[in-house]
Amino acid sequence: MFFLALSSIVAQQGHKKGELIFKLKPEVDSKYVVTTLNKTNPKLGLELIEELSEMGRLFYGSFNPLNNDLNTAIQIMEQSGFVEFAQPNHINIEKRSVPNDNNYPAQWYLDRINAPSAWDWTTGGRTINGDEIVVAVVDVSFELTHSDLKDNFWKNKHEIPNNGIDDDNNGYIDDYDGWNAYDDTGYVSVYSSGTRSDAHGTYVAGVLGAKGNNGVDITGINWDIKMMPVQGNSTNEAIVLKAYNYILTMRKKYNETNGDSGAFVVAQNSSFGVDNAFAKDYPAWCSMYDLLGKEGVVSVAAGPNNKINIDSVGDIPCSCPSDYLISVTRTDENDRLFKGGFGLTSMDIAAPGTRIYSTRPVNSAGFNEGTSYATPMVTGAIGLMYSAYPSSFFSSSADTMALRSVEYARNSVQKTAELDTLIVSGGILDLEKAVSTALDAPPLSANENEVLRTGVKLYPNPSNGYIKFERELNGTFKLFDISGKEVLSSTEFLKFNSLDASSLNDGMYLLKIVEKGNTTLQKVIIRK
């Protein structure tokens, strides 16, 4: 009983009795500090236990709690002139990897993508600089009042709802909750058209950003993200473009007002597309990803729910040649490709996409499957990364941050032998890798930025066959078709400002350029 009572008292205090963590000032020797403080304060009983961080000058020690209370010990150390700060050794830190949401055990896929380990670092929400992280979801409809989603849906703070006025002067009236591109209205609801409800968007939103550790339904990839709902998943391409334009407008406004208006949208999720379609026939759709990317928005797109080679048969949007686009296929519980598209040029990454338990109308949850639900896991990873990036990362331009995030996400995988032969990354999303990579992200220099952009800026793309470059290239090049066959090349070193590929058929090609030992790749669309 005594030991149980003692444990209870310690837990309530939130720190280990008689222990301190402290930071020494530069050039101060730790042993000298201990000796000096004990000499001037004989009752302190200070002992050095361990150096926690050499670079951080952080130390872990103990003092005599019988002769000193915690505040007295801290005061003695901070007034000594040797210590920058002292604090208790907290023991009230809870591991966040097992949230208390009642249907969490049904979400098998969270363990598979190492979500619990990622959550030990961050559960999303804001950047280190305090900016509210927003992820847009373009879909059919949304249940904004769902008990596990309502707190994580974004609101336009400068818009007054239902007053018929464009309060923030962004060109959209009453877009307090988001935007409905079907009806050109700010009324976002669970209805896709008329009185017909649709669960798809609510499922997607749950995977990405259901409130975590609130004891309700499920756990999202991000526990505290703000999701911008945009109704625009449509068979009509014009509506899709209008939906994307709303996101583009809001991020651009954020950039131009230094965060006062608009929204800090870092990614947008598109769990829809067109089977057996090529980028050459959808130049408007594909162009939106570059426009969004240049403002800082990464686009994440679902691949087809058929086990087909999209490099050969095509897919929209996965075959769009944008550096700011991540395409997603799906795997099963055994990490095998499961009824999902693949392609070593056009398909980037895999995530679980079968028996996915998520939110649905009305205020409930259930199972579903498809690339639609693998995709928000990757989109959610982008949101988590932005909450983990160091402050120096945000000194880069918006488009540079987007390019870096695409690179990090593609590299944050657990490789499998099967996927290594089928998709660009060769593996399944690993959230822990994504977050740890973001935590260690260095500042991005202008030179590195050019490398991230594949080192080659070409235009127009799609091209009519005459490919021009923004700078003179010095090296060799090879152009491959989607089957991997070399169709054009220069094996000898030369200088060139353009390429004549007008003799080639319409389609997607991969341009490989070697300059000064550096190899870069660029997707090229030819449409004559």
ZAMI-403402 format. One record per residue (C-alpha): residue number from 0; residue in one letter; x, y, z. Coordinates in nm, 2 decimals, always signed. Each point is the difference from the previous one (the first is absolute). Layout:
<sites>
NUM	A	X	Y	Z .
...
</sites>
This chain:
<sites>
0	M	+0.00	+0.00	+0.00 .
1	F	+0.29	+0.24	+0.09 .
2	F	+0.17	-0.06	-0.34 .
3	L	-0.33	+0.04	-0.19 .
4	A	-0.07	+0.33	+0.18 .
5	L	+0.36	+0.12	-0.07 .
6	S	-0.04	-0.09	-0.37 .
7	S	-0.33	+0.19	-0.01 .
8	I	+0.16	+0.31	+0.15 .
9	V	+0.30	-0.01	-0.24 .
10	A	-0.24	-0.03	-0.30 .
11	Q	-0.20	+0.30	+0.12 .
12	Q	+0.31	+0.21	+0.04 .
13	G	+0.09	-0.08	-0.36 .
14	H	+0.38	-0.01	+0.08 .
15	K	+0.26	-0.22	+0.16 .
16	K	+0.06	+0.11	+0.36 .
17	G	+0.36	+0.12	+0.05 .
18	E	+0.10	+0.02	-0.36 .
19	L	+0.07	+0.29	-0.24 .
20	I	+0.08	+0.06	-0.36 .
21	F	+0.21	+0.31	-0.06 .
22	K	+0.19	+0.18	-0.28 .
23	L	+0.35	+0.14	+0.07 .
24	K	+0.13	+0.31	-0.16 .
25	P	+0.27	-0.03	-0.27 .
26	E	+0.36	-0.09	+0.12 .
27	V	-0.12	-0.09	+0.35 .
28	D	+0.13	-0.34	+0.13 .
29	S	-0.28	-0.22	+0.15 .
30	K	+0.22	-0.15	+0.27 .
31	Y	+0.12	+0.35	+0.11 .
32	V	-0.36	+0.11	+0.02 .
33	V	-0.10	-0.29	+0.22 .
34	T	+0.30	+0.04	+0.23 .
35	T	-0.05	+0.38	+0.03 .
36	L	-0.37	-0.01	+0.07 .
37	N	+0.04	-0.27	+0.26 .
38	K	+0.27	+0.20	+0.17 .
39	T	-0.21	+0.32	+0.01 .
40	N	-0.32	-0.19	+0.08 .
41	P	+0.10	-0.30	+0.22 .
42	K	-0.36	-0.12	+0.04 .
43	L	-0.07	-0.01	-0.38 .
44	G	+0.17	-0.34	-0.05 .
45	L	+0.02	+0.05	-0.38 .
46	E	+0.12	-0.31	-0.19 .
47	L	+0.06	-0.03	-0.38 .
48	I	-0.18	-0.30	-0.14 .
49	E	+0.05	+0.03	-0.37 .
50	E	+0.07	+0.24	-0.29 .
51	L	-0.30	-0.01	-0.22 .
52	S	+0.12	+0.21	-0.29 .
53	E	+0.35	+0.13	-0.07 .
54	M	-0.12	+0.25	-0.26 .
55	G	-0.29	+0.11	+0.20 .
56	R	+0.20	+0.02	+0.32 .
57	L	-0.27	-0.19	+0.18 .
58	F	+0.06	-0.20	+0.32 .
59	Y	-0.19	-0.23	+0.23 .
60	G	+0.06	+0.01	+0.37 .
61	S	-0.14	-0.05	+0.35 .
62	F	-0.01	+0.20	+0.32 .
63	N	-0.10	-0.07	+0.36 .
64	P	-0.38	+0.03	+0.02 .
65	L	+0.00	-0.02	+0.38 .
66	N	+0.18	+0.33	+0.04 .
67	N	-0.12	+0.18	-0.31 .
68	D	-0.33	+0.03	-0.17 .
69	L	-0.01	+0.00	-0.38 .
70	N	-0.04	+0.38	-0.04 .
71	T	+0.29	+0.07	+0.24 .
72	A	+0.23	-0.24	-0.19 .
73	I	-0.09	+0.16	-0.33 .
74	Q	+0.05	+0.35	+0.14 .
75	I	+0.35	-0.08	+0.14 .
76	M	+0.11	-0.14	-0.34 .
77	E	-0.14	+0.28	-0.21 .
78	Q	+0.14	+0.27	+0.22 .
79	S	+0.35	-0.16	+0.00 .
80	G	+0.10	+0.17	-0.33 .
81	F	+0.09	-0.34	-0.15 .
82	V	-0.34	-0.13	-0.10 .
83	E	-0.22	+0.14	-0.28 .
84	F	-0.31	-0.18	+0.14 .
85	A	-0.09	-0.29	+0.23 .
86	Q	-0.32	-0.20	+0.00 .
87	P	-0.15	-0.31	+0.16 .
88	N	+0.04	-0.34	-0.17 .
89	H	-0.36	-0.05	-0.12 .
90	I	-0.15	-0.35	+0.02 .
91	N	-0.35	+0.09	-0.11 .
92	I	+0.07	-0.05	-0.37 .
93	E	-0.25	-0.23	-0.16 .
94	K	+0.07	-0.22	-0.31 .
95	R	-0.24	+0.12	-0.26 .
96	S	+0.03	-0.31	-0.22 .
97	V	-0.32	-0.17	+0.13 .
98	P	-0.29	+0.25	-0.01 .
99	N	-0.32	-0.07	+0.19 .
100	D	-0.23	+0.02	-0.30 .
101	N	-0.24	-0.29	+0.03 .
102	N	+0.05	-0.14	-0.35 .
103	Y	+0.37	+0.04	-0.01 .
104	P	+0.06	-0.38	+0.02 .
105	A	-0.18	-0.04	-0.33 .
106	Q	+0.25	+0.23	-0.17 .
107	W	+0.26	-0.26	-0.08 .
108	Y	+0.17	+0.21	-0.26 .
109	L	+0.12	+0.26	+0.25 .
110	D	+0.25	-0.24	+0.14 .
111	R	+0.10	-0.11	-0.35 .
112	I	+0.11	+0.35	-0.10 .
113	N	+0.17	+0.07	+0.34 .
114	A	-0.25	+0.27	+0.10 .
115	P	+0.04	-0.07	+0.38 .
116	S	+0.37	+0.07	-0.02 .
117	A	-0.06	+0.31	-0.20 .
118	W	-0.25	+0.13	+0.26 .
119	D	+0.26	-0.02	+0.27 .
120	W	+0.16	+0.30	-0.18 .
121	T	-0.31	+0.18	-0.12 .
122	T	-0.37	-0.04	-0.06 .
123	G	-0.02	+0.30	-0.24 .
124	G	-0.18	+0.33	+0.03 .
125	R	+0.24	+0.29	-0.02 .
126	T	+0.34	+0.08	-0.13 .
127	I	+0.29	+0.07	+0.24 .
128	N	-0.07	+0.37	-0.08 .
129	G	-0.37	-0.03	+0.10 .
130	D	-0.16	+0.00	-0.34 .
131	E	-0.32	-0.20	-0.03 .
132	I	+0.06	-0.29	-0.24 .
133	V	-0.28	-0.05	-0.25 .
134	V	-0.05	-0.30	-0.23 .
135	A	-0.27	+0.03	-0.27 .
136	V	-0.22	-0.30	-0.09 .
137	V	-0.17	+0.01	-0.34 .
138	D	-0.28	-0.25	+0.01 .
139	V	-0.37	-0.06	-0.05 .
140	S	-0.14	+0.11	+0.33 .
141	F	+0.07	+0.03	+0.37 .
142	E	-0.18	-0.04	+0.33 .
143	L	+0.13	+0.31	+0.17 .
144	T	-0.18	-0.08	+0.33 .
145	H	+0.14	-0.35	+0.04 .
146	S	+0.11	-0.02	+0.37 .
147	D	+0.35	-0.13	-0.09 .
148	L	+0.06	+0.26	-0.28 .
149	K	-0.17	+0.32	+0.09 .
150	D	+0.28	+0.14	+0.21 .
151	N	+0.25	-0.06	-0.28 .
152	F	-0.18	+0.16	-0.29 .
153	W	+0.15	+0.33	-0.10 .
154	K	-0.19	+0.33	+0.02 .
155	N	+0.07	+0.32	-0.19 .
156	K	+0.06	+0.24	+0.29 .
157	H	-0.05	+0.31	-0.22 .
158	E	-0.34	-0.11	-0.14 .
159	I	-0.33	+0.06	+0.17 .
160	P	-0.23	-0.30	-0.08 .
161	N	-0.33	+0.05	-0.19 .
162	N	+0.00	+0.37	-0.03 .
163	G	+0.02	+0.00	-0.38 .
164	I	+0.33	+0.21	+0.00 .
165	D	+0.35	-0.08	-0.11 .
166	D	+0.14	+0.12	+0.33 .
167	D	+0.37	-0.09	-0.07 .
168	N	+0.00	+0.11	-0.36 .
169	N	+0.12	-0.33	-0.14 .
170	G	-0.27	-0.03	-0.27 .
171	Y	-0.21	-0.25	+0.19 .
172	I	-0.31	+0.09	+0.19 .
173	D	-0.07	-0.16	+0.34 .
174	D	+0.28	-0.25	-0.02 .
175	Y	+0.02	-0.04	+0.37 .
176	D	+0.00	-0.38	+0.00 .
177	G	+0.18	-0.05	-0.33 .
178	W	-0.14	-0.01	-0.35 .
179	N	-0.26	-0.19	-0.21 .
180	A	+0.12	+0.01	-0.36 .
181	Y	-0.31	-0.18	-0.12 .
182	D	-0.23	+0.28	+0.09 .
183	D	+0.25	+0.29	+0.04 .
184	T	-0.09	+0.05	+0.36 .
185	G	+0.15	-0.01	+0.34 .
186	Y	-0.27	-0.25	+0.11 .
187	V	+0.20	-0.32	+0.06 .
188	S	-0.20	-0.30	+0.10 .
189	V	-0.04	-0.38	+0.00 .
190	Y	-0.20	+0.03	-0.32 .
191	S	+0.18	-0.03	-0.33 .
192	S	-0.30	+0.13	-0.20 .
193	G	-0.36	+0.05	+0.09 .
194	T	-0.09	-0.21	+0.29 .
195	R	+0.23	-0.30	-0.08 .
196	S	+0.26	-0.05	+0.28 .
197	D	+0.34	-0.15	-0.06 .
198	A	+0.25	-0.14	+0.25 .
199	H	+0.32	+0.01	-0.20 .
200	G	+0.13	+0.34	+0.12 .
201	T	-0.08	-0.07	+0.36 .
202	Y	+0.19	-0.33	-0.02 .
203	V	+0.30	+0.17	-0.16 .
204	A	+0.00	+0.28	+0.26 .
205	G	+0.00	-0.25	+0.29 .
206	V	+0.31	-0.18	-0.13 .
207	L	+0.18	+0.33	-0.04 .
208	G	-0.11	+0.20	+0.31 .
209	A	-0.25	-0.16	+0.24 .
210	K	+0.06	+0.15	+0.34 .
211	G	+0.24	-0.22	+0.19 .
212	N	-0.01	-0.11	+0.36 .
213	N	-0.35	+0.15	+0.07 .
214	G	-0.17	-0.33	+0.08 .
215	V	-0.21	+0.02	-0.31 .
216	D	-0.01	-0.24	-0.30 .
217	I	+0.34	-0.01	-0.17 .
218	T	+0.35	+0.16	-0.02 .
219	G	+0.11	+0.21	-0.30 .
220	I	+0.35	+0.02	-0.13 .
221	N	+0.00	+0.35	+0.13 .
222	W	-0.18	+0.05	+0.33 .
223	D	-0.02	+0.38	-0.01 .
224	I	+0.02	+0.09	-0.37 .
225	K	-0.24	+0.25	-0.16 .
226	M	-0.17	-0.15	-0.31 .
227	M	-0.14	+0.23	-0.27 .
228	P	-0.30	-0.17	-0.15 .
229	V	-0.05	+0.07	-0.37 .
230	Q	-0.29	-0.17	-0.18 .
231	G	+0.13	-0.06	-0.35 .
232	N	+0.05	-0.37	-0.07 .
233	S	-0.19	-0.01	-0.32 .
234	T	-0.04	-0.17	-0.34 .
235	N	+0.02	+0.36	-0.14 .
236	E	+0.36	+0.12	-0.04 .
237	A	-0.10	+0.36	+0.02 .
238	I	-0.13	-0.05	+0.35 .
239	V	+0.32	-0.17	+0.11 .
240	L	+0.20	+0.30	-0.13 .
241	K	-0.23	+0.24	+0.19 .
242	A	+0.06	-0.21	+0.32 .
243	Y	+0.38	+0.02	-0.05 .
244	N	-0.02	+0.37	-0.07 .
245	Y	-0.17	+0.07	+0.34 .
246	I	+0.30	-0.17	+0.17 .
247	L	+0.24	+0.19	-0.22 .
248	T	-0.17	+0.33	+0.08 .
249	M	+0.01	-0.06	+0.38 .
250	R	+0.37	-0.09	+0.01 .
251	K	+0.10	+0.28	-0.23 .
252	K	-0.19	+0.25	+0.22 .
253	Y	+0.18	-0.14	+0.30 .
254	N	+0.33	+0.05	-0.16 .
255	E	-0.08	+0.35	-0.12 .
256	T	-0.13	+0.12	+0.34 .
257	N	+0.28	-0.17	+0.20 .
258	G	-0.25	-0.22	+0.17 .
259	D	-0.27	+0.25	+0.08 .
260	S	-0.26	-0.14	-0.24 .
261	G	-0.05	-0.31	-0.20 .
262	A	+0.13	-0.33	+0.13 .
263	F	+0.33	-0.17	+0.05 .
264	V	-0.09	-0.30	-0.22 .
265	V	+0.30	-0.23	-0.03 .
266	A	-0.17	-0.28	-0.19 .
267	Q	-0.32	-0.10	-0.18 .
268	N	-0.15	-0.35	-0.02 .
269	S	-0.17	-0.13	-0.32 .
270	S	-0.14	-0.35	+0.04 .
271	F	-0.15	-0.01	-0.36 .
272	G	+0.12	-0.01	-0.36 .
273	V	-0.04	-0.14	-0.35 .
274	D	+0.10	-0.35	-0.09 .
275	N	+0.20	-0.06	-0.32 .
276	A	+0.06	+0.37	-0.07 .
277	F	+0.32	+0.18	-0.10 .
278	A	+0.13	+0.34	+0.11 .
279	K	+0.02	+0.12	-0.36 .
280	D	-0.38	+0.01	-0.01 .
281	Y	-0.04	+0.18	+0.34 .
282	P	+0.24	+0.30	-0.02 .
283	A	-0.23	+0.22	+0.21 .
284	W	-0.04	-0.25	+0.28 .
285	C	+0.38	-0.08	+0.01 .
286	S	+0.09	+0.37	-0.01 .
287	M	-0.19	+0.06	+0.33 .
288	Y	+0.26	-0.21	+0.19 .
289	D	+0.28	+0.23	-0.10 .
290	L	-0.20	+0.31	+0.08 .
291	L	-0.09	-0.14	+0.35 .
292	G	+0.36	-0.12	+0.05 .
293	K	+0.15	+0.34	-0.07 .
294	E	-0.21	+0.15	+0.27 .
295	G	+0.11	-0.28	+0.24 .
296	V	-0.27	-0.27	-0.03 .
297	V	+0.10	-0.36	-0.05 .
298	S	-0.26	-0.20	-0.19 .
299	V	-0.07	-0.37	+0.10 .
300	A	-0.20	-0.21	-0.24 .
301	A	-0.16	-0.34	+0.01 .
302	G	+0.09	-0.25	-0.27 .
303	P	-0.24	-0.24	-0.17 .
304	N	-0.16	-0.30	+0.19 .
305	N	+0.12	-0.24	-0.26 .
306	K	+0.33	-0.18	-0.01 .
307	I	+0.12	+0.16	-0.33 .
308	N	+0.32	+0.17	-0.12 .
309	I	-0.10	+0.36	-0.02 .
310	D	+0.32	+0.08	-0.19 .
311	S	-0.14	-0.20	-0.28 .
312	V	-0.38	+0.06	+0.01 .
313	G	+0.00	+0.34	+0.16 .
314	D	-0.17	+0.16	+0.30 .
315	I	-0.12	+0.34	+0.10 .
316	P	+0.13	+0.16	+0.21 .
317	C	+0.28	-0.24	+0.08 .
318	S	+0.17	+0.04	-0.34 .
319	C	+0.01	+0.38	+0.02 .
320	P	+0.36	+0.11	-0.02 .
321	S	+0.01	+0.23	+0.30 .
322	D	+0.28	+0.01	+0.25 .
323	Y	-0.25	+0.09	+0.27 .
324	L	-0.22	-0.31	-0.05 .
325	I	+0.02	-0.32	+0.20 .
326	S	-0.20	-0.30	-0.13 .
327	V	-0.12	-0.28	+0.23 .
328	T	-0.08	-0.36	-0.04 .
329	R	-0.12	-0.25	+0.26 .
330	T	+0.11	-0.32	+0.18 .
331	D	-0.16	-0.26	+0.22 .
332	E	+0.08	-0.13	+0.35 .
333	N	+0.28	-0.21	-0.14 .
334	D	+0.17	+0.30	-0.17 .
335	R	-0.09	-0.12	-0.34 .
336	L	-0.13	+0.22	-0.28 .
337	F	-0.38	-0.04	+0.02 .
338	K	-0.21	+0.09	-0.30 .
339	G	+0.20	+0.32	-0.05 .
340	G	+0.18	+0.16	-0.29 .
341	F	+0.37	+0.00	-0.04 .
342	G	+0.27	+0.15	-0.22 .
343	L	+0.37	+0.07	+0.04 .
344	T	-0.05	+0.35	-0.14 .
345	S	-0.34	+0.11	+0.11 .
346	M	-0.08	-0.17	+0.33 .
347	D	+0.19	+0.13	+0.29 .
348	I	-0.09	-0.17	+0.33 .
349	A	-0.23	-0.26	+0.16 .
350	A	-0.21	+0.00	+0.32 .
351	P	-0.25	-0.24	+0.15 .
352	G	-0.33	+0.00	-0.19 .
353	T	-0.21	-0.29	+0.12 .
354	R	-0.23	-0.04	+0.30 .
355	I	+0.06	+0.37	+0.09 .
356	Y	-0.21	+0.10	+0.30 .
357	S	-0.11	+0.36	-0.01 .
358	T	-0.28	+0.25	+0.07 .
359	R	-0.32	+0.01	-0.20 .
360	P	-0.34	+0.16	+0.01 .
361	V	-0.20	+0.02	+0.21 .
362	N	+0.24	+0.05	+0.30 .
363	S	+0.13	-0.35	-0.03 .
364	A	+0.29	-0.20	-0.13 .
365	G	+0.06	-0.32	-0.21 .
366	F	+0.22	-0.19	-0.24 .
367	N	+0.08	+0.09	-0.36 .
368	E	+0.28	-0.06	-0.25 .
369	G	+0.17	+0.16	-0.30 .
370	T	+0.28	+0.23	-0.10 .
371	S	-0.24	+0.28	+0.12 .
372	Y	+0.10	-0.09	+0.36 .
373	A	+0.36	-0.08	-0.06 .
374	T	+0.05	+0.35	-0.14 .
375	P	-0.10	+0.21	+0.31 .
376	M	+0.26	-0.19	+0.19 .
377	V	+0.27	+0.15	-0.22 .
378	T	-0.17	+0.34	+0.01 .
379	G	-0.01	-0.03	+0.37 .
380	A	+0.37	-0.07	+0.00 .
381	I	+0.06	+0.34	-0.17 .
382	G	-0.20	+0.17	+0.28 .
383	L	+0.20	-0.18	+0.27 .
384	M	+0.33	+0.10	-0.17 .
385	Y	-0.09	+0.37	+0.01 .
386	S	-0.06	-0.03	+0.37 .
387	A	+0.34	-0.15	+0.05 .
388	Y	+0.21	+0.22	-0.23 .
389	P	+0.25	+0.23	+0.19 .
390	S	-0.04	+0.37	-0.02 .
391	S	+0.29	+0.04	-0.25 .
392	F	-0.20	-0.21	-0.25 .
393	F	-0.25	+0.28	-0.03 .
394	S	+0.25	+0.25	-0.13 .
395	S	-0.03	-0.17	-0.33 .
396	S	-0.25	+0.10	-0.27 .
397	A	-0.34	-0.16	-0.01 .
398	D	+0.07	-0.20	-0.31 .
399	T	+0.33	-0.12	+0.13 .
400	M	-0.16	-0.12	+0.32 .
401	A	-0.26	-0.19	-0.21 .
402	L	+0.27	-0.16	-0.22 .
403	R	+0.20	-0.11	+0.31 .
404	S	-0.31	-0.15	+0.16 .
405	V	-0.07	-0.20	-0.32 .
406	E	+0.36	-0.13	+0.01 .
407	Y	-0.02	-0.09	+0.37 .
408	A	-0.34	-0.18	-0.04 .
409	R	+0.12	-0.21	-0.29 .
410	N	+0.31	-0.10	+0.19 .
411	S	-0.19	-0.08	+0.33 .
412	V	-0.09	-0.36	-0.08 .
413	Q	+0.06	-0.36	+0.11 .
414	K	+0.12	-0.17	-0.31 .
415	T	-0.14	-0.34	-0.11 .
416	A	+0.15	-0.23	-0.27 .
417	E	-0.33	+0.01	-0.20 .
418	L	-0.05	+0.38	+0.01 .
419	D	+0.36	+0.07	-0.08 .
420	T	-0.07	-0.13	-0.35 .
421	L	-0.34	+0.17	-0.04 .
422	I	+0.00	+0.36	+0.13 .
423	V	+0.24	+0.30	+0.03 .
424	S	+0.07	-0.01	+0.37 .
425	G	+0.00	-0.38	+0.02 .
426	G	-0.19	-0.01	+0.33 .
427	I	-0.28	+0.07	+0.24 .
428	L	-0.04	+0.33	+0.19 .
429	D	+0.19	+0.02	+0.33 .
430	L	-0.13	+0.29	+0.21 .
431	E	+0.28	-0.03	+0.25 .
432	K	+0.26	+0.05	-0.27 .
433	A	-0.19	+0.29	-0.14 .
434	V	-0.01	+0.18	+0.33 .
435	S	+0.36	-0.08	+0.10 .
436	T	+0.12	+0.12	-0.34 .
437	A	-0.20	+0.32	+0.04 .
438	L	+0.14	+0.06	+0.35 .
439	D	+0.35	-0.01	-0.14 .
440	A	-0.07	+0.20	-0.31 .
441	P	+0.28	+0.25	-0.07 .
442	P	-0.06	+0.35	-0.15 .
443	L	-0.03	-0.01	-0.38 .
444	S	+0.24	+0.21	-0.20 .
445	A	-0.08	+0.14	-0.34 .
446	N	+0.24	-0.24	-0.16 .
447	E	-0.17	-0.30	+0.16 .
448	N	-0.33	+0.14	-0.11 .
449	E	+0.11	-0.04	-0.37 .
450	V	+0.10	-0.36	+0.07 .
451	L	-0.34	-0.07	+0.15 .
452	R	-0.16	+0.14	-0.31 .
453	T	+0.19	-0.28	-0.19 .
454	G	+0.25	+0.26	-0.11 .
455	V	-0.18	+0.05	-0.33 .
456	K	-0.27	+0.25	-0.07 .
457	L	-0.17	-0.07	-0.33 .
458	Y	-0.30	+0.15	-0.18 .
459	P	-0.26	-0.04	-0.12 .
460	N	-0.11	-0.33	+0.17 .
461	P	-0.21	-0.15	-0.16 .
462	S	+0.22	+0.08	-0.31 .
463	N	-0.08	-0.01	-0.37 .
464	G	+0.33	-0.19	-0.05 .
465	Y	+0.24	+0.30	+0.02 .
466	I	+0.13	+0.00	+0.36 .
467	K	+0.17	+0.32	+0.12 .
468	F	+0.21	+0.05	+0.31 .
469	E	+0.03	+0.31	+0.22 .
470	R	+0.38	-0.03	+0.01 .
471	E	+0.27	-0.15	-0.22 .
472	L	+0.06	-0.36	+0.09 .
473	N	+0.35	-0.15	-0.01 .
474	G	+0.00	-0.38	-0.02 .
475	T	-0.17	-0.30	-0.15 .
476	F	-0.36	-0.10	-0.01 .
477	K	-0.22	-0.30	-0.07 .
478	L	-0.38	+0.00	-0.05 .
479	F	-0.20	-0.31	+0.08 .
480	D	-0.36	-0.10	-0.08 .
481	I	-0.23	-0.14	+0.27 .
482	S	+0.12	-0.36	-0.08 .
483	G	+0.36	+0.10	+0.08 .
484	K	+0.12	+0.00	-0.36 .
485	E	+0.25	+0.26	-0.09 .
486	V	-0.14	+0.21	-0.28 .
487	L	+0.23	+0.30	-0.02 .
488	S	+0.35	+0.06	+0.14 .
489	S	+0.34	+0.17	-0.02 .
490	T	+0.28	-0.21	+0.14 .
491	E	+0.26	+0.26	-0.06 .
492	F	+0.05	+0.31	+0.21 .
493	L	-0.17	+0.31	-0.15 .
494	K	-0.16	+0.33	+0.08 .
495	F	-0.37	+0.04	-0.08 .
496	N	-0.29	+0.24	+0.07 .
497	S	-0.28	-0.22	-0.16 .
498	L	-0.08	-0.34	-0.13 .
499	D	-0.19	-0.09	-0.32 .
500	A	-0.23	-0.29	+0.09 .
501	S	-0.26	+0.08	-0.26 .
502	S	+0.04	-0.34	-0.17 .
503	L	-0.13	-0.18	+0.30 .
504	N	-0.35	-0.11	+0.07 .
505	D	-0.23	+0.17	+0.25 .
506	G	+0.05	-0.13	+0.35 .
507	M	+0.21	+0.02	+0.32 .
508	Y	+0.38	-0.03	-0.01 .
509	L	+0.28	+0.01	+0.26 .
510	L	+0.29	+0.23	-0.07 .
511	K	+0.33	-0.09	+0.16 .
512	I	+0.28	+0.26	+0.00 .
513	V	+0.35	-0.04	+0.14 .
514	E	+0.19	+0.32	+0.08 .
515	K	+0.34	+0.01	+0.18 .
516	G	-0.07	-0.34	+0.14 .
517	N	-0.35	+0.08	+0.12 .
518	T	-0.29	-0.19	-0.13 .
519	T	-0.35	+0.16	-0.01 .
520	L	-0.33	-0.13	-0.13 .
521	Q	-0.31	+0.19	-0.13 .
522	K	-0.33	-0.13	-0.13 .
523	V	-0.09	+0.14	-0.34 .
524	I	-0.34	+0.00	-0.17 .
525	I	-0.01	+0.03	-0.38 .
526	R	-0.34	+0.11	-0.14 .
527	K	+0.00	+0.12	-0.36 .
</sites>
